[in-house]
Amino acid sequence: MTGVLFPLAATVLAAALTWWCCIRPMARTRTCHATPAPGLKEELRVAREELQRLHDETTPPTDSTDRPETLNR
């Protein structure tokens, strides 16, 4: 019987902490995160544009000799 009490108590504690730290705050605001600040949205937009530009500039090598050598051992 005592071998069951510790795992049961740990499970109850984990459920209580999950409710207190995660579910309760989400239920109050009805969202899981706050809305990002306007400055953050602008930074994300600029970063996405730069990433897209880098993807567009990068082209794969056309010649197989441009690639690093692989050694078959």
PDB file of N, H, CA, C and O in Angstrom:
ATOM      1  N   MET A   1       0.815  -1.190   0.000  1.00  0.00           N
ATOM      2  CA  MET A   1       0.000   0.000   0.000  1.00  0.00           C
ATOM      3  C   MET A   1       0.862   1.258   0.000  1.00  0.00           C
ATOM      4  O   MET A   1       0.529   2.231  -0.677  1.00  0.00           O
ATOM      5  N   THR A   2       1.968   1.254   0.751  1.00  0.00           N
ATOM      6  H   THR A   2       2.238   0.464   1.301  1.00  0.00           H
ATOM      7  CA  THR A   2       2.817   2.441   0.809  1.00  0.00           C
ATOM      8  C   THR A   2       3.567   2.649  -0.505  1.00  0.00           C
ATOM      9  O   THR A   2       3.982   3.769  -0.801  1.00  0.00           O
ATOM     10  N   GLY A   3       3.747   1.592  -1.295  1.00  0.00           N
ATOM     11  H   GLY A   3       3.409   0.682  -1.054  1.00  0.00           H
ATOM     12  CA  GLY A   3       4.402   1.714  -2.595  1.00  0.00           C
ATOM     13  C   GLY A   3       3.532   2.455  -3.597  1.00  0.00           C
ATOM     14  O   GLY A   3       4.038   2.927  -4.615  1.00  0.00           O
ATOM     15  N   VAL A   4       2.255   2.565  -3.338  1.00  0.00           N
ATOM     16  H   VAL A   4       1.844   2.182  -2.511  1.00  0.00           H
ATOM     17  CA  VAL A   4       1.329   3.244  -4.233  1.00  0.00           C
ATOM     18  C   VAL A   4       1.177   4.716  -3.844  1.00  0.00           C
ATOM     19  O   VAL A   4       0.850   5.544  -4.694  1.00  0.00           O
ATOM     20  N   LEU A   5       1.406   5.049  -2.593  1.00  0.00           N
ATOM     21  H   LEU A   5       1.672   4.376  -1.902  1.00  0.00           H
ATOM     22  CA  LEU A   5       1.161   6.403  -2.119  1.00  0.00           C
ATOM     23  C   LEU A   5       2.110   7.433  -2.747  1.00  0.00           C
ATOM     24  O   LEU A   5       1.674   8.520  -3.126  1.00  0.00           O
ATOM     25  N   PHE A   6       3.383   7.105  -2.858  1.00  0.00           N
ATOM     26  H   PHE A   6       3.737   6.222  -2.551  1.00  0.00           H
ATOM     27  CA  PHE A   6       4.332   8.057  -3.423  1.00  0.00           C
ATOM     28  C   PHE A   6       4.022   8.376  -4.885  1.00  0.00           C
ATOM     29  O   PHE A   6       3.961   9.555  -5.233  1.00  0.00           O
ATOM     30  N   PRO A   7       3.824   7.390  -5.754  1.00  0.00           N
ATOM     31  CA  PRO A   7       3.474   7.720  -7.148  1.00  0.00           C
ATOM     32  C   PRO A   7       2.140   8.466  -7.254  1.00  0.00           C
ATOM     33  O   PRO A   7       1.990   9.349  -8.098  1.00  0.00           O
ATOM     34  N   LEU A   8       1.184   8.117  -6.411  1.00  0.00           N
ATOM     35  H   LEU A   8       1.306   7.400  -5.725  1.00  0.00           H
ATOM     36  CA  LEU A   8      -0.102   8.803  -6.426  1.00  0.00           C
ATOM     37  C   LEU A   8       0.061  10.254  -5.987  1.00  0.00           C
ATOM     38  O   LEU A   8      -0.522  11.152  -6.593  1.00  0.00           O
ATOM     39  N   ALA A   9       0.845  10.489  -4.944  1.00  0.00           N
ATOM     40  H   ALA A   9       1.319   9.759  -4.451  1.00  0.00           H
ATOM     41  CA  ALA A   9       1.083  11.850  -4.468  1.00  0.00           C
ATOM     42  C   ALA A   9       1.842  12.663  -5.527  1.00  0.00           C
ATOM     43  O   ALA A   9       1.551  13.844  -5.718  1.00  0.00           O
ATOM     44  N   ALA A  10       2.796  12.055  -6.207  1.00  0.00           N
ATOM     45  H   ALA A  10       3.032  11.096  -6.052  1.00  0.00           H
ATOM     46  CA  ALA A  10       3.544  12.753  -7.256  1.00  0.00           C
ATOM     47  C   ALA A  10       2.630  13.122  -8.420  1.00  0.00           C
ATOM     48  O   ALA A  10       2.763  14.200  -9.000  1.00  0.00           O
ATOM     49  N   THR A  11       1.718  12.246  -8.757  1.00  0.00           N
ATOM     50  H   THR A  11       1.609  11.371  -8.286  1.00  0.00           H
ATOM     51  CA  THR A  11       0.774  12.519  -9.836  1.00  0.00           C
ATOM     52  C   THR A  11      -0.167  13.664  -9.480  1.00  0.00           C
ATOM     53  O   THR A  11      -0.435  14.538 -10.304  1.00  0.00           O
ATOM     54  N   VAL A  12      -0.662  13.651  -8.250  1.00  0.00           N
ATOM     55  H   VAL A  12      -0.443  12.940  -7.581  1.00  0.00           H
ATOM     56  CA  VAL A  12      -1.553  14.717  -7.795  1.00  0.00           C
ATOM     57  C   VAL A  12      -0.801  16.042  -7.765  1.00  0.00           C
ATOM     58  O   VAL A  12      -1.349  17.067  -8.172  1.00  0.00           O
ATOM     59  N   LEU A  13       0.432  16.042  -7.294  1.00  0.00           N
ATOM     60  H   LEU A  13       0.877  15.210  -6.963  1.00  0.00           H
ATOM     61  CA  LEU A  13       1.227  17.258  -7.263  1.00  0.00           C
ATOM     62  C   LEU A  13       1.483  17.786  -8.674  1.00  0.00           C
ATOM     63  O   LEU A  13       1.393  18.992  -8.903  1.00  0.00           O
ATOM     64  N   ALA A  14       1.796  16.913  -9.609  1.00  0.00           N
ATOM     65  H   ALA A  14       1.869  15.933  -9.423  1.00  0.00           H
ATOM     66  CA  ALA A  14       2.031  17.340 -10.994  1.00  0.00           C
ATOM     67  C   ALA A  14       0.765  17.929 -11.606  1.00  0.00           C
ATOM     68  O   ALA A  14       0.827  18.939 -12.306  1.00  0.00           O
ATOM     69  N   ALA A  15      -0.377  17.307 -11.346  1.00  0.00           N
ATOM     70  H   ALA A  15      -0.427  16.487 -10.777  1.00  0.00           H
ATOM     71  CA  ALA A  15      -1.645  17.837 -11.858  1.00  0.00           C
ATOM     72  C   ALA A  15      -1.952  19.198 -11.249  1.00  0.00           C
ATOM     73  O   ALA A  15      -2.413  20.099 -11.950  1.00  0.00           O
ATOM     74  N   ALA A  16      -1.703  19.357  -9.954  1.00  0.00           N
ATOM     75  H   ALA A  16      -1.328  18.625  -9.385  1.00  0.00           H
ATOM     76  CA  ALA A  16      -1.978  20.622  -9.286  1.00  0.00           C
ATOM     77  C   ALA A  16      -1.058  21.727  -9.819  1.00  0.00           C
ATOM     78  O   ALA A  16      -1.515  22.846 -10.049  1.00  0.00           O
ATOM     79  N   LEU A  17       0.214  21.431 -10.014  1.00  0.00           N
ATOM     80  H   LEU A  17       0.585  20.521  -9.827  1.00  0.00           H
ATOM     81  CA  LEU A  17       1.141  22.424 -10.557  1.00  0.00           C
ATOM     82  C   LEU A  17       0.785  22.797 -11.995  1.00  0.00           C
ATOM     83  O   LEU A  17       0.899  23.959 -12.384  1.00  0.00           O
ATOM     84  N   THR A  18       0.359  21.821 -12.774  1.00  0.00           N
ATOM     85  H   THR A  18       0.266  20.877 -12.458  1.00  0.00           H
ATOM     86  CA  THR A  18      -0.056  22.099 -14.142  1.00  0.00           C
ATOM     87  C   THR A  18      -1.260  23.025 -14.150  1.00  0.00           C
ATOM     88  O   THR A  18      -1.310  23.974 -14.932  1.00  0.00           O
ATOM     89  N   TRP A  19      -2.224  22.756 -13.291  1.00  0.00           N
ATOM     90  H   TRP A  19      -2.184  21.985 -12.656  1.00  0.00           H
ATOM     91  CA  TRP A  19      -3.401  23.618 -13.214  1.00  0.00           C
ATOM     92  C   TRP A  19      -3.000  25.017 -12.774  1.00  0.00           C
ATOM     93  O   TRP A  19      -3.436  25.998 -13.376  1.00  0.00           O
ATOM     94  N   TRP A  20      -2.180  25.127 -11.735  1.00  0.00           N
ATOM     95  H   TRP A  20      -1.826  24.330 -11.246  1.00  0.00           H
ATOM     96  CA  TRP A  20      -1.832  26.425 -11.163  1.00  0.00           C
ATOM     97  C   TRP A  20      -0.987  27.268 -12.128  1.00  0.00           C
ATOM     98  O   TRP A  20      -1.209  28.471 -12.264  1.00  0.00           O
ATOM     99  N   CYS A  21      -0.027  26.634 -12.789  1.00  0.00           N
ATOM    100  H   CYS A  21       0.153  25.656 -12.678  1.00  0.00           H
ATOM    101  CA  CYS A  21       0.910  27.394 -13.622  1.00  0.00           C
ATOM    102  C   CYS A  21       0.451  27.561 -15.071  1.00  0.00           C
ATOM    103  O   CYS A  21       0.841  28.529 -15.724  1.00  0.00           O
ATOM    104  N   CYS A  22      -0.359  26.650 -15.583  1.00  0.00           N
ATOM    105  H   CYS A  22      -0.675  25.864 -15.053  1.00  0.00           H
ATOM    106  CA  CYS A  22      -0.690  26.689 -17.011  1.00  0.00           C
ATOM    107  C   CYS A  22      -2.173  26.931 -17.285  1.00  0.00           C
ATOM    108  O   CYS A  22      -2.534  27.879 -17.983  1.00  0.00           O
ATOM    109  N   ILE A  23      -3.014  26.085 -16.743  1.00  0.00           N
ATOM    110  H   ILE A  23      -2.721  25.315 -16.176  1.00  0.00           H
ATOM    111  CA  ILE A  23      -4.435  26.126 -17.089  1.00  0.00           C
ATOM    112  C   ILE A  23      -5.123  27.344 -16.496  1.00  0.00           C
ATOM    113  O   ILE A  23      -5.908  27.997 -17.183  1.00  0.00           O
ATOM    114  N   ARG A  24      -4.847  27.664 -15.242  1.00  0.00           N
ATOM    115  H   ARG A  24      -4.209  27.134 -14.684  1.00  0.00           H
ATOM    116  CA  ARG A  24      -5.492  28.794 -14.579  1.00  0.00           C
ATOM    117  C   ARG A  24      -5.182  30.117 -15.275  1.00  0.00           C
ATOM    118  O   ARG A  24      -6.111  30.884 -15.526  1.00  0.00           O
ATOM    119  N   PRO A  25      -3.920  30.424 -15.601  1.00  0.00           N
ATOM    120  CA  PRO A  25      -3.663  31.690 -16.316  1.00  0.00           C
ATOM    121  C   PRO A  25      -4.314  31.740 -17.703  1.00  0.00           C
ATOM    122  O   PRO A  25      -4.783  32.795 -18.131  1.00  0.00           O
ATOM    123  N   MET A  26      -4.341  30.608 -18.399  1.00  0.00           N
ATOM    124  H   MET A  26      -3.960  29.751 -18.051  1.00  0.00           H
ATOM    125  CA  MET A  26      -4.970  30.596 -19.718  1.00  0.00           C
ATOM    126  C   MET A  26      -6.477  30.790 -19.610  1.00  0.00           C
ATOM    127  O   MET A  26      -7.077  31.434 -20.470  1.00  0.00           O
ATOM    128  N   ALA A  27      -7.094  30.248 -18.574  1.00  0.00           N
ATOM    129  H   ALA A  27      -6.606  29.725 -17.875  1.00  0.00           H
ATOM    130  CA  ALA A  27      -8.534  30.392 -18.406  1.00  0.00           C
ATOM    131  C   ALA A  27      -8.894  31.835 -18.080  1.00  0.00           C
ATOM    132  O   ALA A  27      -9.982  32.291 -18.430  1.00  0.00           O
ATOM    133  N   ARG A  28      -8.011  32.552 -17.424  1.00  0.00           N
ATOM    134  H   ARG A  28      -7.127  32.182 -17.139  1.00  0.00           H
ATOM    135  CA  ARG A  28      -8.288  33.947 -17.085  1.00  0.00           C
ATOM    136  C   ARG A  28      -8.283  34.843 -18.313  1.00  0.00           C
ATOM    137  O   ARG A  28      -9.172  35.679 -18.476  1.00  0.00           O
ATOM    138  N   THR A  29      -7.298  34.674 -19.171  1.00  0.00           N
ATOM    139  H   THR A  29      -6.576  33.995 -19.039  1.00  0.00           H
ATOM    140  CA  THR A  29      -7.162  35.547 -20.332  1.00  0.00           C
ATOM    141  C   THR A  29      -7.763  34.950 -21.595  1.00  0.00           C
ATOM    142  O   THR A  29      -7.847  35.633 -22.616  1.00  0.00           O
ATOM    143  N   ARG A  30      -8.173  33.718 -21.548  1.00  0.00           N
ATOM    144  H   ARG A  30      -8.104  33.164 -20.719  1.00  0.00           H
ATOM    145  CA  ARG A  30      -8.740  33.010 -22.698  1.00  0.00           C
ATOM    146  C   ARG A  30      -7.770  32.908 -23.869  1.00  0.00           C
ATOM    147  O   ARG A  30      -8.185  32.774 -25.020  1.00  0.00           O
ATOM    148  N   THR A  31      -6.493  32.971 -23.569  1.00  0.00           N
ATOM    149  H   THR A  31      -6.156  33.080 -22.634  1.00  0.00           H
ATOM    150  CA  THR A  31      -5.471  32.807 -24.587  1.00  0.00           C
ATOM    151  C   THR A  31      -4.253  32.169 -23.946  1.00  0.00           C
ATOM    152  O   THR A  31      -4.081  32.243 -22.730  1.00  0.00           O
ATOM    153  N   CYS A  32      -3.417  31.552 -24.741  1.00  0.00           N
ATOM    154  H   CYS A  32      -3.557  31.493 -25.730  1.00  0.00           H
ATOM    155  CA  CYS A  32      -2.251  30.896 -24.172  1.00  0.00           C
ATOM    156  C   CYS A  32      -1.021  31.793 -24.186  1.00  0.00           C
ATOM    157  O   CYS A  32       0.013  31.414 -23.636  1.00  0.00           O
ATOM    158  N   HIS A  33      -1.102  32.969 -24.797  1.00  0.00           N
ATOM    159  H   HIS A  33      -1.942  33.278 -25.244  1.00  0.00           H
ATOM    160  CA  HIS A  33       0.022  33.897 -24.781  1.00  0.00           C
ATOM    161  C   HIS A  33      -0.504  35.304 -24.998  1.00  0.00           C
ATOM    162  O   HIS A  33      -1.610  35.500 -25.501  1.00  0.00           O
ATOM    163  N   ALA A  34       0.282  36.250 -24.624  1.00  0.00           N
ATOM    164  H   ALA A  34       1.181  36.091 -24.216  1.00  0.00           H
ATOM    165  CA  ALA A  34      -0.090  37.646 -24.826  1.00  0.00           C
ATOM    166  C   ALA A  34       0.146  38.028 -26.279  1.00  0.00           C
ATOM    167  O   ALA A  34       0.916  37.372 -26.981  1.00  0.00           O
ATOM    168  N   THR A  35      -0.505  39.072 -26.725  1.00  0.00           N
ATOM    169  H   THR A  35      -1.131  39.605 -26.155  1.00  0.00           H
ATOM    170  CA  THR A  35      -0.288  39.532 -28.092  1.00  0.00           C
ATOM    171  C   THR A  35       1.082  40.200 -28.178  1.00  0.00           C
ATOM    172  O   THR A  35       1.465  40.943 -27.273  1.00  0.00           O
ATOM    173  N   PRO A  36       1.811  39.948 -29.241  1.00  0.00           N
ATOM    174  CA  PRO A  36       3.149  40.527 -29.352  1.00  0.00           C
ATOM    175  C   PRO A  36       3.077  42.047 -29.535  1.00  0.00           C
ATOM    176  O   PRO A  36       2.105  42.583 -30.068  1.00  0.00           O
ATOM    177  N   ALA A  37       4.104  42.702 -29.091  1.00  0.00           N
ATOM    178  H   ALA A  37       4.894  42.267 -28.658  1.00  0.00           H
ATOM    179  CA  ALA A  37       4.186  44.155 -29.213  1.00  0.00           C
ATOM    180  C   ALA A  37       4.359  44.533 -30.683  1.00  0.00           C
ATOM    181  O   ALA A  37       4.877  43.739 -31.469  1.00  0.00           O
ATOM    182  N   PRO A  38       3.929  45.737 -31.059  1.00  0.00           N
ATOM    183  CA  PRO A  38       4.081  46.154 -32.465  1.00  0.00           C
ATOM    184  C   PRO A  38       5.534  46.141 -32.931  1.00  0.00           C
ATOM    185  O   PRO A  38       5.800  45.821 -34.090  1.00  0.00           O
ATOM    186  N   GLY A  39       6.473  46.478 -32.061  1.00  0.00           N
ATOM    187  H   GLY A  39       6.257  46.738 -31.120  1.00  0.00           H
ATOM    188  CA  GLY A  39       7.884  46.448 -32.444  1.00  0.00           C
ATOM    189  C   GLY A  39       8.343  45.043 -32.772  1.00  0.00           C
ATOM    190  O   GLY A  39       9.147  44.847 -33.684  1.00  0.00           O
ATOM    191  N   LEU A  40       7.841  44.068 -32.041  1.00  0.00           N
ATOM    192  H   LEU A  40       7.188  44.227 -31.300  1.00  0.00           H
ATOM    193  CA  LEU A  40       8.201  42.677 -32.301  1.00  0.00           C
ATOM    194  C   LEU A  40       7.640  42.213 -33.639  1.00  0.00           C
ATOM    195  O   LEU A  40       8.309  41.496 -34.384  1.00  0.00           O
ATOM    196  N   LYS A  41       6.419  42.620 -33.939  1.00  0.00           N
ATOM    197  H   LYS A  41       5.876  43.202 -33.334  1.00  0.00           H
ATOM    198  CA  LYS A  41       5.826  42.247 -35.229  1.00  0.00           C
ATOM    199  C   LYS A  41       6.660  42.803 -36.383  1.00  0.00           C
ATOM    200  O   LYS A  41       6.878  42.118 -37.383  1.00  0.00           O
ATOM    201  N   GLU A  42       7.118  44.029 -36.245  1.00  0.00           N
ATOM    202  H   GLU A  42       6.941  44.585 -35.433  1.00  0.00           H
ATOM    203  CA  GLU A  42       7.933  44.643 -37.290  1.00  0.00           C
ATOM    204  C   GLU A  42       9.270  43.912 -37.437  1.00  0.00           C
ATOM    205  O   GLU A  42       9.723  43.670 -38.556  1.00  0.00           O
ATOM    206  N   GLU A  43       9.898  43.563 -36.322  1.00  0.00           N
ATOM    207  H   GLU A  43       9.530  43.760 -35.413  1.00  0.00           H
ATOM    208  CA  GLU A  43      11.165  42.825 -36.374  1.00  0.00           C
ATOM    209  C   GLU A  43      10.977  41.465 -37.020  1.00  0.00           C
ATOM    210  O   GLU A  43      11.827  41.029 -37.796  1.00  0.00           O
ATOM    211  N   LEU A  44       9.885  40.790 -36.715  1.00  0.00           N
ATOM    212  H   LEU A  44       9.194  41.144 -36.085  1.00  0.00           H
ATOM    213  CA  LEU A  44       9.619  39.486 -37.332  1.00  0.00           C
ATOM    214  C   LEU A  44       9.396  39.629 -38.832  1.00  0.00           C
ATOM    215  O   LEU A  44       9.868  38.800 -39.610  1.00  0.00           O
ATOM    216  N   ARG A  45       8.679  40.676 -39.245  1.00  0.00           N
ATOM    217  H   ARG A  45       8.295  41.349 -38.613  1.00  0.00           H
ATOM    218  CA  ARG A  45       8.435  40.890 -40.664  1.00  0.00           C
ATOM    219  C   ARG A  45       9.760  41.128 -41.397  1.00  0.00           C
ATOM    220  O   ARG A  45       9.986  40.571 -42.471  1.00  0.00           O
ATOM    221  N   VAL A  46      10.626  41.949 -40.817  1.00  0.00           N
ATOM    222  H   VAL A  46      10.442  42.402 -39.945  1.00  0.00           H
ATOM    223  CA  VAL A  46      11.927  42.235 -41.436  1.00  0.00           C
ATOM    224  C   VAL A  46      12.775  40.971 -41.497  1.00  0.00           C
ATOM    225  O   VAL A  46      13.429  40.715 -42.508  1.00  0.00           O
ATOM    226  N   ALA A  47      12.773  40.180 -40.432  1.00  0.00           N
ATOM    227  H   ALA A  47      12.242  40.388 -39.611  1.00  0.00           H
ATOM    228  CA  ALA A  47      13.559  38.943 -40.413  1.00  0.00           C
ATOM    229  C   ALA A  47      13.046  37.955 -41.454  1.00  0.00           C
ATOM    230  O   ALA A  47      13.840  37.280 -42.108  1.00  0.00           O
ATOM    231  N   ARG A  48      11.728  37.865 -41.614  1.00  0.00           N
ATOM    232  H   ARG A  48      11.083  38.413 -41.083  1.00  0.00           H
ATOM    233  CA  ARG A  48      11.170  36.954 -42.631  1.00  0.00           C
ATOM    234  C   ARG A  48      11.535  37.404 -44.039  1.00  0.00           C
ATOM    235  O   ARG A  48      11.847  36.585 -44.903  1.00  0.00           O
ATOM    236  N   GLU A  49      11.494  38.729 -44.262  1.00  0.00           N
ATOM    237  H   GLU A  49      11.241  39.395 -43.560  1.00  0.00           H
ATOM    238  CA  GLU A  49      11.891  39.241 -45.578  1.00  0.00           C
ATOM    239  C   GLU A  49      13.361  38.939 -45.854  1.00  0.00           C
ATOM    240  O   GLU A  49      13.715  38.544 -46.965  1.00  0.00           O
ATOM    241  N   GLU A  50      14.214  39.122 -44.858  1.00  0.00           N
ATOM    242  H   GLU A  50      13.927  39.444 -43.955  1.00  0.00           H
ATOM    243  CA  GLU A  50      15.635  38.841 -45.045  1.00  0.00           C
ATOM    244  C   GLU A  50      15.874  37.354 -45.291  1.00  0.00           C
ATOM    245  O   GLU A  50      16.695  36.985 -46.131  1.00  0.00           O
ATOM    246  N   LEU A  51      15.162  36.510 -44.566  1.00  0.00           N
ATOM    247  H   LEU A  51      14.495  36.809 -43.885  1.00  0.00           H
ATOM    248  CA  LEU A  51      15.297  35.070 -44.778  1.00  0.00           C
ATOM    249  C   LEU A  51      14.860  34.684 -46.185  1.00  0.00           C
ATOM    250  O   LEU A  51      15.515  33.873 -46.839  1.00  0.00           O
ATOM    251  N   GLN A  52      13.757  35.261 -46.652  1.00  0.00           N
ATOM    252  H   GLN A  52      13.226  35.920 -46.121  1.00  0.00           H
ATOM    253  CA  GLN A  52      13.295  34.965 -48.004  1.00  0.00           C
ATOM    254  C   GLN A  52      14.316  35.448 -49.035  1.00  0.00           C
ATOM    255  O   GLN A  52      14.568  34.766 -50.028  1.00  0.00           O
ATOM    256  N   ARG A  53      14.905  36.630 -48.798  1.00  0.00           N
ATOM    257  H   ARG A  53      14.701  37.184 -47.992  1.00  0.00           H
ATOM    258  CA  ARG A  53      15.924  37.150 -49.710  1.00  0.00           C
ATOM    259  C   ARG A  53      17.142  36.230 -49.750  1.00  0.00           C
ATOM    260  O   ARG A  53      17.696  35.980 -50.821  1.00  0.00           O
ATOM    261  N   LEU A  54      17.559  35.727 -48.593  1.00  0.00           N
ATOM    262  H   LEU A  54      17.109  35.930 -47.723  1.00  0.00           H
ATOM    263  CA  LEU A  54      18.697  34.812 -48.545  1.00  0.00           C
ATOM    264  C   LEU A  54      18.385  33.506 -49.252  1.00  0.00           C
ATOM    265  O   LEU A  54      19.249  32.946 -49.927  1.00  0.00           O
ATOM    266  N   HIS A  55      17.163  33.013 -49.107  1.00  0.00           N
ATOM    267  H   HIS A  55      16.461  33.468 -48.559  1.00  0.00           H
ATOM    268  CA  HIS A  55      16.783  31.785 -49.819  1.00  0.00           C
ATOM    269  C   HIS A  55      16.795  32.013 -51.327  1.00  0.00           C
ATOM    270  O   HIS A  55      17.209  31.144 -52.095  1.00  0.00           O
ATOM    271  N   ASP A  56      16.336  33.186 -51.737  1.00  0.00           N
ATOM    272  H   ASP A  56      15.999  33.892 -51.114  1.00  0.00           H
ATOM    273  CA  ASP A  56      16.297  33.470 -53.172  1.00  0.00           C
ATOM    274  C   ASP A  56      17.694  33.648 -53.758  1.00  0.00           C
ATOM    275  O   ASP A  56      17.928  33.287 -54.912  1.00  0.00           O
ATOM    276  N   GLU A  57      18.626  34.200 -52.980  1.00  0.00           N
ATOM    277  H   GLU A  57      18.436  34.493 -52.043  1.00  0.00           H
ATOM    278  CA  GLU A  57      19.983  34.419 -53.471  1.00  0.00           C
ATOM    279  C   GLU A  57      20.785  33.133 -53.559  1.00  0.00           C
ATOM    280  O   GLU A  57      21.656  33.009 -54.420  1.00  0.00           O
ATOM    281  N   THR A  58      20.514  32.194 -52.702  1.00  0.00           N
ATOM    282  H   THR A  58      19.806  32.294 -52.002  1.00  0.00           H
ATOM    283  CA  THR A  58      21.289  30.969 -52.643  1.00  0.00           C
ATOM    284  C   THR A  58      20.802  30.005 -53.717  1.00  0.00           C
ATOM    285  O   THR A  58      19.614  29.693 -53.799  1.00  0.00           O
ATOM    286  N   THR A  59      21.732  29.544 -54.532  1.00  0.00           N
ATOM    287  H   THR A  59      22.697  29.797 -54.465  1.00  0.00           H
ATOM    288  CA  THR A  59      21.396  28.556 -55.551  1.00  0.00           C
ATOM    289  C   THR A  59      22.254  27.324 -55.325  1.00  0.00           C
ATOM    290  O   THR A  59      23.426  27.447 -54.969  1.00  0.00           O
ATOM    291  N   PRO A  60      21.702  26.164 -55.520  1.00  0.00           N
ATOM    292  CA  PRO A  60      22.502  24.944 -55.338  1.00  0.00           C
ATOM    293  C   PRO A  60      23.560  24.832 -56.437  1.00  0.00           C
ATOM    294  O   PRO A  60      23.359  25.343 -57.538  1.00  0.00           O
ATOM    295  N   PRO A  61      24.668  24.180 -56.154  1.00  0.00           N
ATOM    296  CA  PRO A  61      25.717  24.029 -57.173  1.00  0.00           C
ATOM    297  C   PRO A  61      25.218  23.167 -58.326  1.00  0.00           C
ATOM    298  O   PRO A  61      24.525  22.171 -58.117  1.00  0.00           O
ATOM    299  N   THR A  62      25.575  23.560 -59.535  1.00  0.00           N
ATOM    300  H   THR A  62      26.138  24.369 -59.705  1.00  0.00           H
ATOM    301  CA  THR A  62      25.139  22.811 -60.710  1.00  0.00           C
ATOM    302  C   THR A  62      26.131  21.721 -61.085  1.00  0.00           C
ATOM    303  O   THR A  62      25.754  20.712 -61.680  1.00  0.00           O
ATOM    304  N   ASP A  63      27.398  21.922 -60.739  1.00  0.00           N
ATOM    305  H   ASP A  63      27.704  22.742 -60.255  1.00  0.00           H
ATOM    306  CA  ASP A  63      28.438  20.957 -61.080  1.00  0.00           C
ATOM    307  C   ASP A  63      28.697  20.064 -59.867  1.00  0.00           C
ATOM    308  O   ASP A  63      28.814  20.557 -58.745  1.00  0.00           O
ATOM    309  N   SER A  64      28.783  18.776 -60.088  1.00  0.00           N
ATOM    310  H   SER A  64      28.687  18.376 -60.999  1.00  0.00           H
ATOM    311  CA  SER A  64      28.997  17.850 -58.970  1.00  0.00           C
ATOM    312  C   SER A  64      30.380  18.016 -58.344  1.00  0.00           C
ATOM    313  O   SER A  64      30.588  17.587 -57.210  1.00  0.00           O
ATOM    314  N   THR A  65      31.329  18.629 -59.054  1.00  0.00           N
ATOM    315  H   THR A  65      31.160  18.978 -59.976  1.00  0.00           H
ATOM    316  CA  THR A  65      32.666  18.810 -58.491  1.00  0.00           C
ATOM    317  C   THR A  65      32.708  19.953 -57.481  1.00  0.00           C
ATOM    318  O   THR A  65      33.674  20.080 -56.728  1.00  0.00           O
ATOM    319  N   ASP A  66      31.673  20.778 -57.459  1.00  0.00           N
ATOM    320  H   ASP A  66      30.889  20.674 -58.071  1.00  0.00           H
ATOM    321  CA  ASP A  66      31.631  21.872 -56.496  1.00  0.00           C
ATOM    322  C   ASP A  66      31.306  21.394 -55.087  1.00  0.00           C
ATOM    323  O   ASP A  66      31.512  22.127 -54.119  1.00  0.00           O
ATOM    324  N   ARG A  67      30.815  20.204 -54.970  1.00  0.00           N
ATOM    325  H   ARG A  67      30.648  19.609 -55.756  1.00  0.00           H
ATOM    326  CA  ARG A  67      30.413  19.681 -53.665  1.00  0.00           C
ATOM    327  C   ARG A  67      31.624  19.112 -52.933  1.00  0.00           C
ATOM    328  O   ARG A  67      32.608  18.735 -53.569  1.00  0.00           O
ATOM    329  N   PRO A  68      31.565  19.047 -51.609  1.00  0.00           N
ATOM    330  CA  PRO A  68      32.689  18.419 -50.866  1.00  0.00           C
ATOM    331  C   PRO A  68      32.813  16.943 -51.195  1.00  0.00           C
ATOM    332  O   PRO A  68      31.838  16.270 -51.531  1.00  0.00           O
ATOM    333  N   GLU A  69      34.011  16.474 -51.090  1.00  0.00           N
ATOM    334  H   GLU A  69      34.803  17.021 -50.817  1.00  0.00           H
ATOM    335  CA  GLU A  69      34.248  15.073 -51.391  1.00  0.00           C
ATOM    336  C   GLU A  69      33.704  14.196 -50.287  1.00  0.00           C
ATOM    337  O   GLU A  69      33.709  14.571 -49.115  1.00  0.00           O
ATOM    338  N   THR A  70      33.238  13.031 -50.671  1.00  0.00           N
ATOM    339  H   THR A  70      33.234  12.726 -51.623  1.00  0.00           H
ATOM    340  CA  THR A  70      32.838  12.028 -49.681  1.00  0.00           C
ATOM    341  C   THR A  70      33.751  10.829 -49.850  1.00  0.00           C
ATOM    342  O   THR A  70      33.997  10.372 -50.967  1.00  0.00           O
ATOM    343  N   LEU A  71      34.239  10.337 -48.763  1.00  0.00           N
ATOM    344  H   LEU A  71      34.039  10.708 -47.856  1.00  0.00           H
ATOM    345  CA  LEU A  71      35.141   9.199 -48.806  1.00  0.00           C
ATOM    346  C   LEU A  71      34.377   7.928 -48.470  1.00  0.00           C
ATOM    347  O   LEU A  71      33.676   7.869 -47.460  1.00  0.00           O
ATOM    348  N   ASN A  72      34.508   6.933 -49.300  1.00  0.00           N
ATOM    349  H   ASN A  72      35.077   6.981 -50.121  1.00  0.00           H
ATOM    350  CA  ASN A  72      33.870   5.634 -49.049  1.00  0.00           C
ATOM    351  C   ASN A  72      34.888   4.745 -48.352  1.00  0.00           C
ATOM    352  O   ASN A  72      35.879   4.320 -48.947  1.00  0.00           O
ATOM    353  N   ARG A  73      34.631   4.479 -47.113  1.00  0.00           N
ATOM    354  H   ARG A  73      33.826   4.824 -46.630  1.00  0.00           H
ATOM    355  CA  ARG A  73      35.569   3.635 -46.363  1.00  0.00           C
ATOM    356  C   ARG A  73      34.921   2.338 -45.997  1.00  0.00           C
ATOM    357  O   ARG A  73      35.550   1.491 -45.362  1.00  0.00           O
TER     358      ARG A  73
END
